[in-house]
Amino acid sequence: MVAFIRPSIESGVTRCRKLTSSTLFNPGLELTFTAQDAAHVRFAVSPLWEVVASVRVVKNPAAHAVLKPWAERVRRRLADVDWRLLSDLVPVPTTSIVGFVSPPPSTSVPNLEVELATMVAMAPLVREGLDIWDGPPTRALQALHADPAGGLERLAEEIRGYWDAAIAPYWPRISSLLDGDVLYRARSLAEGGLRHMLSDLDTAVTWEGETLRLPKTACEGVRPLDGLGLLLVPSVFTWPRVFSITTPPWQPTIRYPPRGVATLWEHRESDPPQALAAVLGRTRARLLAELDQPASTRELATRLDLSEPGANQHLTALRKAGLTSAHRTGRYVLYARTAVAEALLAGERQDGSSS
């Protein structure tokens, strides 16, 4: 089996090569730091990248065992969504993703619309990126090449629809995990310095001298960071790989799986916390506890032996209180816990475990 691995734009001494099943040694990518680079290491969370990386999982869930429970839940909902262009831009197996699809975020916590606006502004890079990319020459990609500005607008609309169906209902939980990882890395940096923090990103990542080595990458060679520093982006749907961007015009970036991905989709105990039940009432507390995964009114009514109108009434009250959100995707309306509800339940569990 042969896969030609090539980034969207490449320059300098970093290079990518043809990998075959007989390849025995890949020295990997080496990023060399200066004191200026160390001063410009930063973190960011990228909703747009989570969309792009998750496409790999939806298209091939068998290769992503940890993420398979999520993929199985969302695939039927995506049947009502047009995401053909997005799918063509993320082929499976994924040896490369053209750079303009998900530029590294310029702020620490951008929302999806901010990132989509940045993506749409990448129109001048589309033709060059597609010309040197080895993705399949589908009709949708040919149309994007012919009309980059219009094509990126269409892609943005597809991503919005995909987000609503597949990511938005789960975003509070995903975002909480990503934010937690950033806090962990910040403590690691404070306690052990930059070398300690970077060496802990992944078992395959090592630090030697002034060089960060990523052996499990498609590209190989030495890439000086040239004073630009390094952007670190924790990503749930990157698992189990580490993705890198080392080419202009973007800041060098590493996208890596955060700690705790393996537990993200586990079913947790759904008994309502007693203190929360005392405030909200047992039924509404039980509904919040059951929303460990986004669910419809009918699903929740069946689980809790409620009538659908009764369940809907309670869910509406919780939504007005800012504890649940409703996401319509085609014929589906899914309820999910908000970040506020996640924090309340997490705090209650911690209090209970420490008592």
RONUDREN-856563 format. One record per residue (C-alpha): x negated, y negated, z negated. Coordinates in nm, 3 decimals, padded with zeros to 5 digits. Layout:
BEGIN
       x       y       z
       X       Y       Z
...
end
This chain:
BEGIN
       x       y       z
  00.000  00.000  00.000
 -00.141 -00.337  00.099
 -00.036 -00.677 -00.034
 -00.189 -00.999  00.091
 -00.205 -01.240 -00.200
 -00.235 -01.606 -00.123
 -00.131 -01.926 -00.304
  00.058 -02.207 -00.138
 -00.242 -02.437 -00.122
 -00.603 -02.340 -00.200
 -00.924 -02.539 -00.223
 -01.262 -02.542 -00.391
 -01.436 -02.219 -00.487
 -01.125 -02.037 -00.607
 -01.016 -01.777 -00.354
 -00.759 -01.503 -00.318
 -00.816 -01.174 -00.150
 -00.652 -00.874  00.003
 -00.582 -00.610 -00.261
 -00.523 -00.245 -00.185
 -00.448  00.061 -00.393
 -00.820  00.147 -00.373
 -00.933 -00.181 -00.531
 -01.137 -00.086 -00.839
 -01.268 -00.419 -00.966
 -01.126 -00.767 -00.978
 -01.345 -01.015 -01.166
 -01.043 -01.239 -01.194
 -01.011 -01.614 -01.230
 -01.242 -01.820 -01.449
 -01.144 -02.169 -01.567
 -01.435 -02.378 -01.692
 -01.376 -02.644 -01.956
 -01.547 -02.971 -02.043
 -01.485 -03.181 -02.353
 -01.249 -03.397 -02.145
 -01.052 -03.088 -02.039
 -01.021 -02.976 -02.400
 -00.869 -03.314 -02.484
 -00.604 -03.271 -02.214
 -00.463 -02.930 -02.305
 -00.086 -02.957 -02.344
  00.228 -02.743 -02.361
  00.556 -02.766 -02.173
  00.875 -02.567 -02.131
  01.012 -02.532 -01.777
  01.379 -02.441 -01.716
  01.313 -02.441 -01.340
  01.029 -02.192 -01.370
  01.250 -01.964 -01.582
  01.497 -01.959 -01.292
  01.227 -01.880 -01.036
  01.056 -01.614 -01.248
  01.388 -01.451 -01.339
  01.467 -01.385 -00.972
  01.194 -01.119 -00.978
  01.377 -00.947 -01.263
  01.722 -00.956 -01.101
  01.585 -00.814 -00.776
  01.384 -00.539 -00.944
  01.502 -00.477 -01.302
  01.337 -00.133 -01.316
  00.996 -00.303 -01.315
  01.086 -00.522 -01.615
  01.206 -00.287 -01.887
  01.206 -00.550 -02.162
  01.421 -00.784 -01.952
  01.646 -00.518 -01.799
  01.937 -00.570 -02.047
  01.961 -00.932 -01.933
  01.942 -00.838 -01.565
  02.222 -00.583 -01.598
  02.451 -00.843 -01.756
  02.397 -01.117 -01.501
  02.382 -00.928 -01.171
  02.758 -00.891 -01.140
  02.809 -01.261 -01.213
  02.555 -01.356 -00.948
  02.770 -01.178 -00.691
  02.982 -01.495 -00.687
  02.679 -01.723 -00.634
  02.498 -01.809 -00.309
  02.126 -01.785 -00.390
  01.991 -01.647 -00.064
  01.726 -01.914 -00.004
  01.605 -01.888 -00.364
  01.584 -01.511 -00.324
  01.381 -01.541 -00.002
  01.132 -01.771 -00.177
  01.069 -01.510 -00.449
  00.997 -01.185 -00.264
  00.954 -00.857 -00.450
  00.692 -00.740 -00.518
  00.588 -01.093 -00.607
  00.230 -01.147 -00.502
  00.264 -01.524 -00.471
  00.526 -01.798 -00.500
  00.492 -02.104 -00.283
  00.397 -02.400 -00.501
  00.669 -02.653 -00.414
  00.943 -02.424 -00.550
  00.850 -02.492 -00.912
  00.593 -02.768 -00.967
  00.445 -02.778 -01.319
  00.654 -03.011 -01.539
  00.517 -03.358 -01.605
  00.685 -03.385 -01.947
  00.688 -03.145 -02.241
  01.059 -03.064 -02.244
  01.217 -03.156 -01.909
  01.576 -03.065 -01.835
  01.669 -02.879 -01.519
  01.786 -03.187 -01.330
  01.456 -03.367 -01.390
  01.267 -03.069 -01.253
  01.499 -03.034 -00.955
  01.443 -03.401 -00.867
  01.068 -03.336 -00.872
  01.113 -03.029 -00.653
  01.322 -03.216 -00.396
  01.047 -03.479 -00.377
  00.806 -03.204 -00.263
  00.949 -03.215  00.092
  00.617 -03.338  00.247
  00.446 -03.019  00.118
  00.703 -02.771  00.248
  00.577 -02.703  00.600
  00.211 -02.671  00.502
  00.307 -02.447  00.211
  00.522 -02.218  00.424
  00.267 -02.208  00.708
 -00.003 -02.055  00.487
  00.227 -01.849  00.264
  00.273 -01.483  00.349
  00.640 -01.460  00.253
  00.895 -01.298  00.488
  00.995 -01.527  00.780
  01.369 -01.513  00.714
  01.626 -01.733  00.884
  01.675 -01.930  00.563
  01.302 -02.002  00.539
  01.290 -02.101  00.906
  01.572 -02.350  00.840
  01.381 -02.485  00.539
  01.071 -02.530  00.757
  01.274 -02.713  01.023
  01.438 -02.949  00.773
  01.236 -02.966  00.449
  01.435 -03.246  00.286
  01.773 -03.094  00.361
  01.647 -02.746  00.278
  01.524 -02.850 -00.067
  01.858 -03.016 -00.138
  02.029 -02.687 -00.051
  01.781 -02.500 -00.268
  01.856 -02.732 -00.560
  02.227 -02.655 -00.527
  02.157 -02.282 -00.520
  01.942 -02.313 -00.831
  02.219 -02.501 -01.014
  02.465 -02.222 -00.935
  02.215 -01.954 -01.035
  02.136 -02.140 -01.358
  02.502 -02.163 -01.456
  02.556 -01.791 -01.397
  02.236 -01.637 -01.522
  02.037 -01.869 -01.747
  02.255 -02.138 -01.908
  02.458 -01.903 -02.133
  02.131 -01.763 -02.272
  01.934 -02.086 -02.281
  01.974 -02.166 -02.654
  01.816 -01.833 -02.746
  01.548 -01.855 -02.475
  01.467 -02.214 -02.564
  01.440 -02.127 -02.933
  01.188 -01.852 -02.856
  00.983 -02.080 -02.629
  00.982 -02.365 -02.882
  00.880 -02.121 -03.154
  00.586 -02.001 -02.947
  00.468 -02.358 -02.887
  00.477 -02.422 -03.262
  00.283 -02.101 -03.322
  00.017 -02.204 -03.069
 -00.006 -02.550 -03.224
 -00.073 -02.394 -03.567
 -00.325 -02.159 -03.408
 -00.502 -02.456 -03.251
 -00.511 -02.640 -03.583
 -00.638 -02.339 -03.775
 -00.887 -02.186 -03.531
 -00.953 -02.437 -03.257
 -00.900 -02.428 -02.882
 -01.096 -02.108 -02.821
 -00.895 -01.916 -03.080
 -00.563 -02.042 -02.946
 -00.637 -01.969 -02.581
 -00.785 -01.624 -02.650
 -00.456 -01.530 -02.817
 -00.241 -01.600 -02.510
 -00.260 -01.245 -02.377
 -00.466 -00.935 -02.443
 -00.623 -00.973 -02.097
 -00.728 -01.336 -02.152
 -01.074 -01.391 -02.295
 -01.296 -01.689 -02.375
 -01.667 -01.681 -02.307
 -01.884 -01.987 -02.358
 -01.692 -02.271 -02.195
 -01.494 -02.042 -01.965
 -01.144 -01.900 -01.994
 -01.122 -01.571 -01.803
 -00.797 -01.431 -01.663
 -00.879 -01.091 -01.512
 -00.524 -00.988 -01.416
 -00.472 -01.250 -01.147
 -00.441 -01.237 -00.771
 -00.708 -01.502 -00.729
 -01.074 -01.468 -00.819
 -01.358 -01.712 -00.857
 -01.459 -02.005 -01.073
 -01.234 -02.309 -01.100
 -01.360 -02.618 -01.285
 -01.070 -02.805 -01.441
 -01.233 -03.136 -01.337
 -01.113 -03.327 -01.641
 -00.746 -03.251 -01.571
 -00.716 -03.023 -01.872
 -00.479 -02.729 -01.882
 -00.101 -02.702 -01.901
  00.033 -02.402 -02.093
  00.390 -02.294 -02.017
  00.545 -02.012 -02.222
  00.793 -01.821 -02.008
  01.030 -01.539 -02.098
  01.074 -01.417 -01.740
  00.702 -01.421 -01.664
  00.670 -01.104 -01.877
  00.454 -00.897 -01.853
  00.226 -01.105 -01.630
  00.028 -01.424 -01.659
  00.079 -01.665 -01.367
 -00.168 -01.940 -01.286
 -00.179 -02.254 -01.073
 -00.528 -02.377 -00.992
 -00.479 -02.578 -00.675
 -00.411 -02.947 -00.604
 -00.203 -03.155 -00.635
 -00.093 -03.011 -00.970
 -00.253 -02.991 -01.311
 -00.408 -02.645 -01.366
 -00.140 -02.435 -01.532
 -00.105 -02.100 -01.705
  00.241 -01.948 -01.747
  00.238 -01.673 -02.005
  00.488 -01.453 -02.196
  00.567 -01.588 -02.545
  00.554 -01.379 -02.859
  00.878 -01.192 -02.935
  01.007 -01.134 -02.580
  01.061 -00.766 -02.660
  01.317 -00.853 -02.929
  01.501 -01.124 -02.736
  01.777 -00.902 -02.600
  01.810 -00.666 -02.895
  02.157 -00.637 -03.044
  02.151 -00.781 -03.393
  02.374 -00.714 -03.689
  02.709 -00.879 -03.619
  02.848 -00.893 -03.972
  02.918 -01.261 -04.046
  02.696 -01.430 -04.306
  02.895 -01.480 -04.624
  02.804 -01.845 -04.675
  02.895 -01.929 -04.315
  03.222 -01.736 -04.345
  03.308 -01.940 -04.655
  03.278 -02.260 -04.452
  03.417 -02.155 -04.113
  03.647 -01.870 -04.211
  03.568 -01.503 -04.160
  03.709 -01.475 -03.807
  03.515 -01.769 -03.666
  03.199 -01.659 -03.843
  03.244 -01.312 -03.693
  03.289 -01.464 -03.346
  02.962 -01.656 -03.383
  02.784 -01.342 -03.498
  02.925 -01.144 -03.203
  02.790 -01.403 -02.959
  02.447 -01.250 -02.987
  02.496 -01.218 -02.612
  02.726 -01.451 -02.414
  03.070 -01.297 -02.371
  03.417 -01.371 -02.236
  03.729 -01.428 -02.445
  03.861 -01.087 -02.345
  03.541 -00.909 -02.453
  03.539 -01.083 -02.788
  03.909 -01.024 -02.849
  03.862 -00.652 -02.783
  03.560 -00.624 -03.011
  03.724 -00.805 -03.303
  04.076 -00.668 -03.252
  04.221 -01.012 -03.184
  04.476 -01.129 -02.931
  04.324 -01.318 -02.639
  04.516 -01.639 -02.724
  04.398 -01.610 -03.084
  04.036 -01.556 -02.984
  04.058 -01.845 -02.741
  04.195 -02.075 -03.012
  03.905 -01.995 -03.243
  03.648 -02.030 -02.965
  03.790 -02.368 -02.868
  03.759 -02.487 -03.228
  03.399 -02.366 -03.242
  03.324 -02.540 -02.913
  03.468 -02.870 -03.039
  03.248 -02.835 -03.348
  02.941 -02.798 -03.128
  02.879 -02.434 -03.223
  02.967 -02.268 -02.892
  02.947 -02.367 -02.527
  03.158 -02.245 -02.236
  03.005 -02.163 -01.897
  03.227 -02.100 -01.594
  03.078 -01.890 -01.315
  03.325 -01.796 -01.044
  03.597 -01.595 -01.216
  03.397 -01.564 -01.539
  03.405 -01.797 -01.838
  03.136 -01.705 -02.089
  03.099 -01.837 -02.440
  02.756 -01.870 -02.594
  02.614 -01.995 -02.922
  02.459 -02.340 -02.914
  02.119 -02.423 -03.059
  02.298 -02.558 -03.369
  02.474 -02.224 -03.424
  02.150 -02.033 -03.366
  01.981 -02.246 -03.631
  02.265 -02.192 -03.879
  02.256 -01.816 -03.836
  01.877 -01.801 -03.849
  01.873 -02.008 -04.167
  02.137 -01.788 -04.327
  01.943 -01.471 -04.241
  01.622 -01.618 -04.389
  01.801 -01.720 -04.708
  01.953 -01.375 -04.734
  01.625 -01.194 -04.680
  01.444 -01.401 -04.940
  01.701 -01.358 -05.213
end
